[in-house]
Amino acid sequence: MINSRCIEILKLVIAQDQVKPGDLATSFNVTYRTILSDLNTIDEFLKEHWFNPLIRSKTKGLLHTLSAVDCERLSDLIRSLQPYDYFMSKDERKMRIVLQLFKTDNPITLEKLAETLMVSRTTIVKDLSSVEEWLLQKHMKLVKKTNRGVYVEGEERFKRRAVMELLLADANKDNIAKLVKDFSLTLSELNPEIASMIGDLFDAKKVEFLKMSVHQLEKQLDIQFTDISFSTLIIHIGVTIERLKTGNIGDYVVPDATGLQKLREFDVVSEMCDDIATYFGIAFPEPEVVNMMLYILCTSIHRDARQEQSAASLRPIEVICHDLILQVELSLGYKFGGFEKLFNDLLLHLIPTIHRVQFDMQLIDPFAADIQKKYANLFACVKRACLSIDSFTGKKIIDEEIAYITLHFCAAVERQMNNQSHKIRVVTVCSSGIGTARILESRLRSQFPNLEIVETLSYQAFLQRTMLDIDLIVSTIYLDQTPIPYLQVNPLLTEEDCANLNALLDSKSSSSSDQRLKYDHVMEIVAKHCLITDEKGLRAELQSLFQLQLHLESEDVPINEDEPAQEMPDRAPSLSELLTTGTIKLQASYSDWRGAVREGANMLLEQNVILPRYVDALLKSCERTGPLGPYCVISPAIAMPHAKPSDGVIKTCMSLITLYKPISFGHNKFDPVRLIIIFASSDGHNHLPALKELTGILMDKDKLERLLQTYRIETALELIKSVKDETF
């Protein structure tokens, strides 16, 4: 039987045409093996209903061959599934039990819950433990009565908030925003249990009535709701109506309720509540009207705050807004452009935000955690700056609110980046080996098109160069006391490196090259993403990632006149031209790393593309170590020994060895090594296209794993050829 995760995977494949299993494993936070098992279940489900199974492509991922008609038919089938048509997860059962408990104030027997969920009584007993824990977190209690059953005990306001959280937790932003625009269709896209609960609140006709009522309210109060807040308000009204039908009146404690009732908003909201009460055949007590007014004040935005609010009431919020921007700028070392737009937008947002903080009406939104994770550094800066809101309200602002304030600063950064007149000027620093520097340079150009790479420097050249015309340094080695911000990275520019660089660029001024981030703040950014305990440990660990020595060897080894001259080909060779049947060994075994490196070099000697002394230079390069081990071990399981062109390179070349039994190079973090790549460049740049293609394999987990596992030369050559025209 299909489960809910399989249903979501199937929806993604239908919607996106092609999806990679690895991405699914990340999205659903499960193992790759679990996803493969799910795909088998999905195929059985498709066959059972006369659909073709999914196609698994090594390059494109999961594909379907369904026509438009079949896609629609399959979507209809998925929408028609009921909870008893598929296996519910533990979390789904917990959610459904809680919703069942909130539908009535009377005890529900365990047998009734087991019958409703179609599981055993033993399963219900186990699930109630997690239900009890969840309710305690929401300031409620699960009461158990012998021979009577279980029920929820707690204040009405907590019960309603819990129901709202459950109803919104399963939806995504698009579904929430579209819910009242296309009620029936969007409802069918939600979790069946959630859809059933919302369906119990109101049908499409009732939704249309509530939409009309809220739109009328917007006109009368000259306010505006976002699509999400509009839909959330409709659901809030639906929950209120359902609770009032069962006689559950809100037990709200509202400060200065008498003063609130004198506001114009109270009269308008009271009129709307009267209309709703008449339509649904219920009574709307005055405390409920006050609560509804507060909810609207806390979720709506005035179209013109300065005209709507009195100068006296708005002035403190303007001061808070100005102080908030100033504190974030000081924390980031970043001057926001377009101050007026940022100020006005943030002011509009802060008015309902401060209302929510003052009246303990917490923001319910399932996406705040994503914002905190994606913009972690900026979020931390904004959180520190929000102390002014805490002081003004006398209450602590929650992280969910801070997350949405953070978005305004993100938008300001984006606007400034889009309007910049020049790119961010960068130099890259590598201690030796132009090949490693070029790999980094190529990766930077591909992943960060807004960077202008001005120059690639050795460490010695870096010490001599002025940085007055440079905005940022990206280095493969640790640099001490740099005059401008710098970031230490792996030459392959890993996902972690990209995240660190993105965080740094987010806080980097883009309007003027003389606006600099403070050095301490650069280290703070790096520490937020990489450091667990101490700065020294961070520096040592990052330094160990890099494959080259810390200081450039300035002396060149002269080439004997009797030795063959180095070849300078007219065209740079591709990876498939360098790695052939004569330069590849698969699943080889060696007693130590020296034997493996010698074998890789011997393949090149046999091709007459290097001199014997290049072998010695390779072995010497592997002995250069950092705090954690040899620099030639550049990533987990990968070593890339190479030396200088002057060490005896006749022609640009490369060899590749995969190991049947991984061997140790003496690296404390990246051992054991499974893949050894040896390259030699005739001039320091002729090998770059091939290195770019090679990096395309190393950065693709699926391709890399296939290369490491295969015994067939044909498979390896196929992989090498597949990246020829790809970019990364």
N, C-alpha and C positions, 0 to 999 in steps of 0.2 A: 504494500500500500504506500502511496506517495505521502511525503510529509510536507510541512509548510515551507521548509527551506527549499525543497525541490520545486515547489510551486513558484517561489520567488526567482529561482534560477531560470526556470522556463520562461517566466515573464521577461527577464532581462534578455535572453537569447532572441525572443520574438521581437522585442523592441529595438535591439541594437544590431541584429543580423549576425554579428560575430563577437564572441567574448572569450577571453583567455582563462583557462582553469585556474592558473596561478592568481589572477586578479580576483576570482571568485573566492578562493581560499582566504585571501587577505580581507575582502569585504565582509565575509561571514565569520571571520575569526575562527576558522577551522583548518585542519591539515589538508594538504594536497590529496592525500589518500582518501579522506572523507569526501571530498568533492568528486573524485573518480567513482566512488561508491554511489553517490547521489546521481551521477550521470547515468549509471547503469539502471537505477530505479526509474529515472525519467524516460529512458528508452523503452523500458517495459510498459510504462504508463502510455506512451505514445503508440506503441504497437497494439496495446489492448483496445485503444480507441481508433485504430485504423489510420494512424499518422506515420509518416516516415521517421525513423530515429534520427538523432542529431549526428552530424558529420564532425569528426575530430581531425582538424588540420594542424600539422606540426608548426606551420608558419602563421596561420590566421586564428587558430583557436577553435572554438565551437561555432558551427554553422548549421543553418537549417535549410531545407529545400522546399519549404512550404510556399504555395502560391498565396496571393493576397486573400483569396476566398478561404483557403485552409487556415491561414493565420487568424482570420476573424472567427472561424468556426472553433479553433482551439481556444481563443480568448474567451468566447462564450462558454465553452466547457469549463474553463478555469473559474470564471465568475460564478458558475452555477454550483461549484463544489460547496458542500456544507461541512461543518466541523467533523461529522461522522464519516465523511468520505476520505479523510486522511488522518495520519497520526499527528496528534498534538504534542508539542514539546512540553517540558516541565513548566517553562515560563508561560506558555499559552494556557495551560491548565490553571496555573495560579491566577492569571488575569481573568479567566472565565469564572473561576470560583468567586473571586472578589466581586465581579459584576453581578453574579447571582445573589450574593449576600446583600448588595446595595439595593436590589430590586424590592426588598421587603424588610420590614423591621421585625418580623417574626422569625423564630429559630427555623433553620432548615436542617433536616436530618442528613446524616452522612449517606444513607441509602439513596435519598433523593438526589444528592449531588453526584453520586456514582452513576445513577441512572441517567441524569442529564448529560454528563460528560462521557458516558459509555465506557467507564473504566471500573476497576474493582474497588471495593471499599478500602482495601489495604492501600491502594494508590492514593485515594483521597486522604487517608490518615497521614501519609507521608507528605502530601502536598500542603496540608493544613499547617505544617510546621513553618514552611516558607511564607505562607499567607500571613500567619501570626507575626512573623518577623517583619514583613513588609508593612503591616498595619501599625506596628509599634513605631516604625520610622515615620509614619504619617500622623502620629499622635492619636492613634485609635487602638482599640483592644478587641481581640477575638474572644468572645465569651462562649464557653462550652457548658451545656446543660445536659446532664444525664437523662437519657430517654426522650429528650426534646430536640437536641441538635445544637447548632452553632449560629451565632449572630454577631454583628458588629456593634460595639459600643463606643461612642465618641461624639464630639460636638458636630453639629450639622455643617458648619463651614469647612471642617476637615473632610467630612464625607464628600461634599460636593467637589472640593478641590481634587480629591483622590479620583473621583469619577472622571473629571476633566483630564487629569494626567493619563489615565488609562485610555480614554477615547482619542487622545492626541499622540500617544506614544508610538503607535504603529504606523501613523501616516507620515508621508514626507511633505516637504514644503509645497510642492506642486499640488498634491492631493488636497491639502488643507485649503490652499488658495482657490482651487477649482470647485470645492465642495458645494458652495451655494450657487455657483454659476451653472454647473451641470450636475445637479444633485444625484440623479439616478445612475448616470455613467460612473461618476467618481466613487459613489458608494459601492459599486460593484468591484472596484479595484482595491478596496480595503480588505483587511483581514475579515473573514466571514463573521467572527464573533463581534468584532467592533462594528461592522456594517449592520449586524442584527440589532445591536444596542442603539446605534444612532437611528436606525429604522424604527425602533420602538418609540423614540422621542418625537419624531414627526415624519410625515411623508412629503412628497414634492410640493403638494398644494399648500401645506402649512409653511414650508420653507419660503414659498413665494410671498405669503402674507408677511412673514417676519422680515424678509428682504425689503419689502415695501415700507414697513414700519421703520426700519433702521435708516433707509435712504431718506425718509421724511425727517427723521431726527437729525441727520447730517445737515440738511438744508436749514432747519430751524436754528441749530446751534452754530452753524458755519464751521463745522468740523469735518474731518475726513479720516476714514479708516483705511489701513492697508488691506490688501486682499486677504492676507492671513488673519489679521485682527478682526476683519469683518466676519469671516467664516467662524472664527473662534467665539465671537460674540453671539452668533446664531446658536452655536452649540451650548454656550453658557445659558442662554435664555431657555433652550430646550431642557437642560438639566434642571434649571430652576422650576420650570412648569411641571416636570415629572415629579419633583420632590414635593411641590405644593399640592399636587393631586393626592398624595398620600398623607397630607397633613403635616409635613415636616417644614416648619417655618425656620428661617435662618436665625441663629443665635448670635447676631453680630454685635460687637461692642464698637461703636463708631464715635471717636472723639468729636465733640462739638456738633452733634447731630442736629441740634436746633439751628445752629448757624448755617449748616448745609442746606436745610430746608428753606432758607430764605433766598437761596441763590436761584437765578433764572433757570439754570439747568434742571433744578429739582422739578419745577413746574412742567417743563417740556418732557422730561423722562416720566413723570407721573402720568401725563396724558398718554404716552406710549404704552405704559403698563396697564392703564385702564382699557385701552383698545385690545391688548393681548388677553387680558382677563376675560373680556366679553367674548372674544373669538374662541378661546379654549375652555370657557365655562369654569373658571377658577376665581378665587379671590387673591388680590395682590396686597398684602398688609404693608403698612407704611415702612417698617424696617426693611422689607424687601425692595421697596422703591428706592430708599436711601442707598442700599447696597448696589442696586442696579446703576444708580447715578455714579457712584464711586467707580464701579467697574468701567463705565463709559469714559469717565474723566481720566482713568488710568490707562486706557488703551487707544484713545483717539488723539488726533493731532489737529490743533487749530490752524486753519488755512493762513491766518495772519496773527501770529501770537501777540505782536506789539499792539495791534488794534483791539484784540479781544481782551487781553489782560490789562488791568490797571497798572500804571507806572509803579505804584508802591508795591504791588504783589509781584511784578515781574523783575524789579531791580535786583533782589537777592539772587534770583536764578541767573540773571545776566552776569552778575559778579562770579557766581560759581562756574558758569560756562567759560568765562574769560580765564579764570584761574586754572580750570581743568586743562585748557589748551596750553597755557604757559607751562604748567608743571610737566606735561607730557613732552613738550619741546625741550625743556631743560634735561629731562631724564634721557631722552634720545640723542641730544645734541643735534637736533634736526629742526630747521625752521620751516614750518608749513607755509606753502604758497596758497593763494586763494583764501586768505584768512576770513574774509567776509562770508563766503559761502559756507565754509566749515562752521563758523560761529552761528550763522542763522539756522543751518540744518541741525546742529547739535542743540541749540536752544529749543527748537521745536520738539526734539526728542526728550530733552530733560524735563519739560513741564509735566508730561504724564509719568515719567520715571520717578520724579520726586513725589508725586501723588501716591504712586504705588508703595514707595518706601515709607512714607508717612502713615499710610493706612494699612500697612502689613498685607497688601494685596500683591503677592509675589507673582512675578511673570512666569507663566507656564509655557515653555517652549522646548521641544525635544532637540533643537539644533544648537543650543548655546554651547554644549560640550564640544561640538565640532569646531566652533569659532575659537574657543580657548585653545584647542589643540593646534589648529592651523596657524594661528597668529599668537603663539605662546609668548614671545618676547614682548610684543606690543601690548598684549593683554596685561602682562605683569606691570608695565609702565603705567597703563591706564588705571589699574587697580590701586597703585600707590597714590595716584593723583585724585582718586575718588574719595579720599579722606575728607575733602571739603563738603561733599554731600553728606557723609556721616555726621559731621559737625553741625550742619544746618538742620538736619532732620532729627538728630538725637538717636538715630538708629543705624545699624550697619547695613549697607547695600550688599545684596547677594551677588554671587559670581555671574548668574544668568543675566542680570541687568548690566553688569560691567562688560559682558561679552558683546552686547548690542551697542554700547557706547564705543567699544573698540572698533566696530565696523565703520563708524563715521571717520575715524582716523585712517583706517585702511583705505576708505574711499578718497580721502584727501591725498594720500600717498599716490594712489593710482592716477588721480587727475594730474598731479605734478609730474609723474613719470611720463604720462602721455603728452604733456605739454612741453617737455624739456627740449631745448634747442640743440643739445649735444649729448653724445653718449658718455657714459661713465668711463673715464680713462684709467686703464689698468696696466700694470707691469706684472709679469710672472717671473719668479725667481726659482732657479734650479741649480744645485751645486755643481753638477757635471752631467754630461750626456745630453746633447741637444735633442736626441730622440725622445727621452722622457718629457722634456719641456714641450715638444711639439704635440705629444699625445694630450697633455694638459691643455695646450692652446687650442687644439682642435675641439676638445670636449667643451671648453668654455664658449667657443664661437657657436657651437651647436645648441647648447642648453641656455645660453644667456646672450641673445642677439643685441641687447641694449649695452653690452660692454664693448669698448674699443680697446683692443690689446695693442698698446703702444710699442712695447718692447719686451723681449725675453732676455733676462740677465742671468749671468752666473752670480754666485755669492760675492765674489771679489768685485765684479762690476757693479753690483748693487751697492756695495759700501762706498763707491766713488760717485755714484749718480745722485744728483739733486732730485727731489721729488715735488718741486713746486708746481709742476704742471700735471701731476698725477693725483687721482682720486682714491685709488685702492691698490693694494699689493696682494697678489695671490701667490703663495709660495709652497714648494714641496718640502721645505725645511723650516725649522724654528728660527725666527728672527727676533732679536732682542732690541727693545726700545726703538721701534720704527717711528718716524715722524708723522706718518699718516696710518689709517687703519690697514690691517693686513689679516689675511685668513690663511691658515695652514691646511692643505688638502692632500688627498691621495692623487697621484698622477692620473688615475682612471676616473677621478671625480665621481665618487660613489653617491648614492642617494642621500646619505647623511651629509656629505659635503655640500650637495646641492641645497639641502634644507638650511644648512648653516649660512651659505652664501645668500640665499633668498632672505633670510632673517636680517643679515647685515645690510643688504641692499634696501630692504624695507625701511631701515632706519638711517639710510644714507641720503643726504641732500642731493637732489638731482637737478637743481636749477642753477647752481654755481659751483665751479670746481674748487673755490677757495673756502667752501663750507665743509669743515672736517668733523668727522666723528671723533670723540675723545678716545684716546688709547684705552683707558680703563673700561670704557663702555664696550669697546670691541671685545676685550677679554671677557666681559660680562656676558655678551651674546654667545661667545663660544662656550663659556662655562655652562650656560643654561641648557645647551644642547648636548654637550659632550662630557662635562665633568661630573663625577660622582662624589669625590671627596676633596681633592686638593688640586691646585693649579699646576704644581710640579708634575704630578701624575699625568695630568692632561697633556702637558707638553711632551713628556717622555713617550707616551703612547702614540700621540700623533706623529712624532718624529720617526717612530719605528715603522710607520706605514710606507715610508718612501724608500725608493730603490737605489738612491745615489748617495755618495759621501757628502759630508757637511761642507767641505771646502774644496774648491776647484783645484785640481792639479795643473799648475800653470805650464810645467815643462812639457814640450812635445817630443815624442820619440822620432828621430829622423828616419826616413826610409832609405835603405841601402840602394844605391844606384843599380846594383845587380838584380834587385828584386823587381818583379813585374810591376808595371805602372798601374795605378788605380784607374778603373774605368769610370767614365762619367757618361752614362747613357743619356740619350736625348729625351727619353720618356721614362717617367717613374714607373717601376713595375707594380703590378697589382698583387694582392695577397695570393691569388691562385697561381701566379707566375713564380712566386718565391717558394710556396709550400707545395711540393709535388711528391710523387711516390718516392723520390730519392732523398727527400729532406723531412720525411715524417716517419716516426716509429710509434706504434700503438701498443699499449699494455706491456711495456718493457719492464724488466726487473734489474736492479742494480744494488750493490752492497752498500753504497753511500752516495752522497750528492756529487762528489767529485767524478765518480764513474759515469754518472748520468750526464753531467755537463760536458765531460770529455767526449762522450758518444755523440751528443748534439753538435759539438764543434767538429768532430771527425767527419760527420755527414757533409759539412760545409767544405772541409779540406778536400774531400773526394770530388767535390764539384769545382775545385780550383778557384774558389771565390774569396778565400782568406789565406793568410800566411800562418805558418806554425806558431809564431809568437803571439798571434791573436788568442790562441788557446790558453796560453799562460796568463794573458791579460784578463781573460774571462774568469779563470780560477781566482786570480787576485781580486777581481771585482766582487766575487762572492764572499770573500773574507772580510770585506768592509762591513762593519756592523754598527748598529745603533744600540740604544738601551735594551731593546727587546730581541735583537738579532740582525741577520744580514739584510742590507737594503735591497738586495735583488729579489727578496720575497715580498712582492708588492701587495698581495691580497691573500685571503684564506685559500690555501692549496695551490697558489700560482707563484712561480718564480720566473723572472725575466732577466737573466744575465746578459750583459752587453758591455762592450768597451768602446774606446774612442776610435774614430776613423784612422787616426795615425798609429794605432796599435797593430796595423797589418791587414787592413781591409782592401781587397782588390775590387770587389763588386758588391753592391748591395745584395744581401742575402738573409735567409731566415731558416731555422729548423724548429721542429716541434716534436716533443716526446710526451706521451701519456704513460703513467706508471701503473702497472698491475698492483704492486704493493707500494703505497705512499712512502716516501722517505723524508727524513728530517734534515733540515738545513741549519738547525739550531735556533730557530725563531720561536720565542716564547708564546706568541699569539697565533701565528698563521701556519705553523706546522700541523700535520705533515703535508708535504707538497705532492700534488697529483699531476700537475701540468708544468712542463718546463719549455719555455720559448726562448730561443737564442736568436738574436739578430745582430747584424753588422751593417752599418751605413757607410757608403763610400764618401759622402760629403756632408752628412748631417741633416740633409733634407730629402734626399732621393727616396728614402724609405717611408716617408710620411703617409702617402695614400694607402700603402699596405698596412701600416700601423692603425690607421683609421678603421679599416675593414676588420682587422683583428680585434680591436676594442669593441666593435659591434658584436662579436661573438662573446667576449669576456663579460660584457654588460647584460647579455641576454641569458637568464638563468636556464631556460629550457635548452638553448643551443649549447651552452657550456656543458650541461649535464650529459647531453647526447654525445658530445665530443669525448668526454671523460669515460663514458661507458662503452663506446663502440670498439669492436675488434677489426672492423672492416675499413680498409683504406678508402674504398669507394664512398662510404658514408662520410668520412672526414672531408674528403674532397668536395662532396656535395654541400656540406655545411660551409666550407670556405668559399665556394662559388656563390652560395646564396646571399652573402653579405656584400658582394661586389658593388651593387648599385644602391645599397641601403645607406642611409645616414643615421647618425645616432645623436 
